[in-house]
Amino acid sequence: MKVEIKFFATLRLYLGVASLTLNLDKPIIVDELINILVEKFNDKKVREYLVEGKKIKTGTMILINGKNILHINGLNTVVEEGEISIFPPAGGG
């Protein structure tokens, strides 16, 4: 299963890449995907950037094929083939 992960805003700047393509052998959930990103970038701060405890950090938005995982099953949402967009919490005003 092929997924393209797109990073936005400060997360894109932090990671230094706009997107990443992964080929997954089996279905996984978003929480596992975040662990894969931690390994891929060798940076535990990726998890801290997006997750607080066992929930998505307030202000973070993760879309799977345009659907917000907060309206599906949160971190337990099954990753589907296609496009995943990750928007970190925004600041400013």
Secondary structure by P-SEA (a helix, b strand, c coil): cbbbbbbcaaaaaaacccbbbbbbcccccaaaaaaaaaaaaccaaaaaaccccccccccbbbbcccccccccccccccccccbbbbbcccccc
